[in-house]
């Protein structure tokens, strides 16, 4: 049977190209996350570059003032990235008492007293002298290096359990209690804060769908059941809203969109991206809350066009969409609450990097046997037959 060739509209191609050109993501990362072909994405990028260079199809050129603004935004973005790298490097150097003891020794060689250095680095003199008399074993040094590297690679978000699985996946034999002890010694801790703002407005008279999903969050096949929701991102420029579509089979983000307002077009854009990327068969169940964006005519028309079954949570019941709520909590704990965004573009860039460069392809999920969504889909594609159509 001949495989049907996928077709994408111009807006979808432009969003993919912007991820590569404006957000700093590699073509490989975008292809792995969104299930696209490498040659096609490179062709879209080459076409975009040709148009920007004055080739056929180029839009209205920027004014000199707009070009200057764009140049200043690029320079500011580069300065923020440089400062962020320096802050992270300083944090890594100052993590754990062992590194502090080394700094005390180096300062002592520069005629700084031990008491003064210990006071500045907030370590005890007795602990420093005791440390000088003991030398860690090569194995312990190696284990600490592995643990510190895995913790840093996760964006300083993994606890001891996920660090253990990340190291075991690389062939490092180490247990969770050992990892927890080493992390405690090196003071490797996550820094999470909890906040809450409601984004659901169910006070409308639009038709509301039944709860078809019924909390059946374990799905045996991809593109059988999706969930969707909206959350907010705080920036110095004002609120930015994020709509996400997630596949319950692999917990993979298959579509997303961001806008400064919560109009119906936001959820439509996220769903359209997911439909173009995944091409689901008729009968897909898409669950959301009862918000006016999801009950609106534009969103419902798109569902009907692609033969998607609409499902909505019961009123005031967040547990009916708990998988989506958990994704937003992870996003906020692991990225948003650790950042202060200057404007919408900076927030878009960082969130795209989180979804494409970390969440879909790298982040380990306990529900998936500590595999990333992309790795889980690749593994299950070999095991599960393609003709299974029901949600299990």
N, C-alpha and C positions, 0 to 999 in steps of 0.2 A: 504494500500500500504506500503510495507517494505521500511523503510528509508535507503538510500544508505550510506554505511559507508565511511567516508572520509579517504584518505590515504595521508601520507606526506613522502617526501623523507628525506634522512639523513641530507642534508644541512639545510633544514627548521627546523628539530628537534634540530640541533646543535645551530642555531640562537636563538631559543626559550630558550634552556637551558642556553645559555650565558647571556640572559637577567636576568635570575634568579640568576645564580652563579656569573657572573662578574659585572653586572650592579646594583645589589642590589635590584631588583624588586621582589615583592612577587609573588607566584604562582597565587594567586587570582587576582592580578592586571593584570598580563599577560593574564589570561584566559578571564577576562571581556573585555579587550581591543581587543583581537584577536579572540574572539568567540570560544575558545578551551575548551575541557573538562578537569576538574581539575585532575581526575585520570590519564588521558593520560600524561599530563605535568609532574605530579609527577613521573610517571613511566619512562619518558625520563630522568628526573633529576637523579633518582636512578640508571639507567643504565649508565649514564655518570659518576657518582661518583664511580660506581663499576669498570669501565674501567680505570679511573684515579688511582684507588687503586691497579691496577695490574691485574685486571680481564681479561677475554677473550676480544679481540678486542682492546686492548690498543695500541696506536700508538708508535712511536719512543720516548723514554724517553728524558727528558730535560737534557742537560749537567749541570755540577755544576755551570758554569758561567751563563747559562740561568736561572737556579733556583735562583741564587743570584740576577740577574737583576729583575726577577719577584718579589722577596721578597722586593727589594728596591722600585719598582714601587708601590707595595701594601702599604708600609710604607709611601711613599710620598703622595699617594692618601689619606691615613688616616689623615696625617698631614694637608693637604689642606682642608679636610672636617672639621677638628677640628677648624682650623683658621676661616673658613667660618661661622661656628656656632657662634663663639665668636664675629665676626664682626656683624652678624645679631642681636645677643643678645644686643650688645652695642648700635646698631642703634635703637632697640625697646625701650631701657631704656632712650635714649636721644631724643625721639620723643615727641614734644609738649611742650608748656610752663608749663603746669601743673606739669609734671614730673620734669622739671627743678626747679620749685619752691620747690618741695619736697627735691631735692638734696641740694638746698640752705639752707633749714632748718636743714638738717642733718650736713652739713658742719659748720653751725653756732654753733652747739653743740660741734664741735671739735675745737673750738677757731679760726675759719676762719671768717673774717669779712663779713658782708652782701654785702658791695660794691665790695669786692674782688671776692666773689663767683658769684655775678651777672655779673661781667665783664667777668669771665672765661666762664660762661654758656650763655653769650650774651643775657641776659634778663635785663629789667629795674628794678631799685629798687622800683620805685613807683608802678609798676605792681605787684611786689612781695608783698609789704605791703598791696596793695588792695586785693590781692588774700587771704592773711591771714585773712582778715575780712569777707570774704564770703565763705560759705560752699556749695558745689554742692549738689543737691538733690540726694537721693538714685537712683531714676529713671535715672537721667542724668549719674551718674557713671556707672550704668548697661548698658545703651545704648552705652556709649563710649567703654566699655569693649567688647560688641558684635561687634561694628564697627571695632575696632582695631584687633580683632581676625579674622574677615572675610577678612580684608585687608591683614593681614599677611598670611592667608591660601592660598590666591591667588598668593602668591609670590610677593606681593606689586605691582600687576598689575591691579587690578580692580578699575574702577572709581566709582562714587557714585551710578550710575544706577545699575551696576552689584552687588555692595555690598548690595544694597537694596534688590534685588531679592534673593541673597544668604541668607540673614537674614530672609526674608519672607518665604523661603522654609523650614527654621528651626522653623517656628512658631513665629518669632519675629515681632510684629506689629510696623512698622516704615515706614515713607515716604521718598522719595528721597531727598526733600529739607532738611529734618532733618539730613539725612545721610551726605549730602554735607556740612552742617554747622558744624557738629561734625568733619568731616574729615579736614575741614579747621582749626578748633581750634587745632586739634592734629597734624597739618602739615603732613597729610598722602597724599603724592603725588607720582605718578608714575615717573619714570626716564627713558624716552625714547629718543633715538637718531636715526636719519635717515641716512642711507648710501645706496649706490647703486653700484653694479658691474654687468655687463651683463654676463649671462652664456649661451646665445643662439647663436649658429653659424648656420645660415641658408644659408651660402654661399657654397652650394654644388649642385651637379647635380643629386641627388637621387630623386626618385619619391615622390611627395607630395600629401597627401590625401585632399579631400574636407572638408569644414567645415560643418560636419553633425550635430553637436550639435546646432549651430546657437544661442548660448547664452541662451539656454533653461536650466537655472540653477535650476529651481524648478521641482523636480522629485518626483513622488508620491510613488515609490517603491524602495527598496534597490536593488543594483546590476543591475540597468538599465542604468545608466550613471556614468562614472568615469572621473576624470581629473587627469593629471599628469604633473610634471615639475621638474626642477633641480634648486637648489640654492647652495650657497657656505657658508662655515663656516671658519672664520679666526682663526688659532691657531699659537702658537709660533713654532710649528713643520712644519708649512706650511698649504696650503689650504686643506680643507676637503669638499667634495661635497656630497650633500644629494639629493636623488631622492625620491619623494613621490607620492603615488597613493591615491586619496581621493574620497569617494562616495558622489555624489551630494545630494542624498536623505537626509542623516543625517550629512553631512560634517565630517564624520568620516574618519580618516586615516586608510586605510585597508592594505597598504603595503608601506615599505620604505627600503632604503639601503643607505649605506655610503661608500665612497672610496676616496683615495687621488687623483684620476684622473676622468675625465668625459668621460670614454670610454663607449661603448655601453653596456657592461656588467653591468654597474651601473643601468640603467633603466630596463634592463632585470631582474635583481635580485629583484628590487622593485615590478615589475609586477608579477613575479613568486610567490613571497610571498603573494600578494593580491589574485591571482588565487587559490592558495592552501588553503588559509584561508576562502575565501568566496564561491568558487565553483559556479560562475555565470552561468546562462543559456545562450545558444547561442543568439546572437543579442545584447549583451552588447555594448554600445557606449563608447569608450575610447578616450578622447580628450587630445591633447598636443599641444606644439608649433611645429615649422617646423625644429627643430634642427636635426643635422645629427644623433644623437643617436636614435631619434625616427623614422627617415626615413631609418635607416640601415636595412640590411637584417635579422640580428639576432632578432631584436625586431619585425619586421613585420612577421617573421616566427612564433613567439610565438603567436601573435595575430591571425594568420590564423589557427594555431593548435587548438585554443580554440574558434574559430568562433566569434571573437571580431571585431566589426566594428571600423575602425580607423577614427578619425576625427582630423583635424589640424587647428590651427588658421590662419587667413590671415596674410600676411607678414607685420611685424611691427605693429601688432594690439594686444596689451597686454590685451585689454578689452575682447577679445574672451575667455580668460582663467582667468578672474578676480577673480573667487573663489579661484583658486589655488594661485594666487598672494597674495590674502588677507591672506591665511593661512601662507604663508612665512613671510608676514609682522608681523602678530601676533607672530609667533615664534621668530622673531628677536627682536621685541619690548619687549616681555615678558620674554625672556631668553637670546638669543645670545648677544645682545648689553649690557647686564648687567653682562657678564662674560668675563674673559680672560683665555682661555684654554691653558694649557701648552703643550699638545700634542693631537694627534688624539683620543687616548683611553679615555681621560678625556672628550673630546667633544662628543664622541659616547655615553658615559654613561649618560651625562646630557641630551642629546637630546632624548635618549630612555626613560629616566625618564619623560621628558616633554610630550612625545606622549602617553606613556602607563599610567603613573601615574597621569597626570593632564589633558591634552587636551581631550583625548577620553572619560574619565570617570568623570571628575570633572568640567572642564571649561564650563561656561554658555554662550550660543550663543543667541544673540538677534534674529537671523533668525529662530531659533528653539523654540521661545517662552521662552527663558532663561532656556533651558534644556541643559544638556550635550549630545553629540552625542549618547552615549550608552543608556542614559535614553530616548532619543527621539525615538531611534529604538525600544526599549522595549514598549514604549507607542503606537507607530504607528503599531506595529505588531498585536495588539489587534483590532485596528480600521480598517485597510486596508485589503481587501481580497487579497489572494495570486495569483489570476489569472489575475491581472492587468498587462499588458505587455507594454503599451505605455508610453512614457514620456509626462507628463502634466505639 
